[in-house]
């Protein structure tokens, strides 16, 4: 059931956004945000604190509850803003042999005065952490398994962030058309000098 829902959601994201052409700047309409498990537990704790404070007319408990709610709202906006305006300028991939990991590099550019901290970039479930300095750029390197030879498409790249407190998780999908060439696995190794000696005999 979970895999079915994931496929349906992936198809919906692709229909909504279409195929992306680099460079692309992440705008509000393509960013999604939901509370994490920690955020849900934190919300339940705040609800209990609110009920207890109202039940016992405890002003200190109510003050602490509203203060923590404000912190949660700030964390939500910070997680969203950590991705907003980030530009993905280039994607490059090295060809590989079957059975070896291929390296996919994603170049990220930040044209704002705010550093982008603890970004999670993933492709086929292999996440990599990356931070982009203010008015700078960074390269995220992803390792992708190549079990079979042939042309391996790079279709969906996920960029996510749960910074600063892990209460909310913002993410976006990039739908690309890049292809990795996977060559057949070598049967063995032979030194060039040894091969020449055998032919000389």
Secondary structure, 3 states (H helix, E strand, C coil): CHHHHHHHHHHHHHHHHCCCCCCEECCHHHCEEEECHHHHHHHHHHHHHHHHHHHHCCHHHHHHHHHHHHHHHHHHHHHHHCCCCCEEEEEEECCEECCCCEEEEEEEEECCCCCEEEEEEEECCEEEEEEECCCEEEEEEEEECCCCCEEEEEEEEEEEECCCCCCEEEEEEEEEEEEEEEECCCCCCCCHHHHHHHHHC
